[in-house]
Amino acid sequence: METLIALKKNVIQKELEQIQTTIQKEQKKFFIRNKYMQTTSQYQKRVNAAIKNRRQHMIERANYMKQFRLSASFNLTDHRLSTNDSYK
């Protein structure tokens, strides 16, 4: 009876070792194949940072365009007044 229990433990131990080696091999294969892949959280952080940078750039560009248009309209108004004044 004891030999049967010992044999059963031995078989279970061998199966467990085979499963662990298979898991280790598959993990190595996975890491080798995906060593350049980033985790999802890192990818999400990069995407969020890119969106934030793009939004900031768009805001800066809009402010620049407003300033340019305002300065252009003031310059045209000043220019028109000066030409109108010269005709008088």
Buried (B, 14 or more C-beta within 10 A) or exposed (E): EEEEEEEEEEEEEEEEEEEEEEEEEEEEEEEEEEEEEEEEEEEEEEEEEEEEEEEEEEEEEEEEEEEEEEEEEEEEEEEEEEEEEEEE
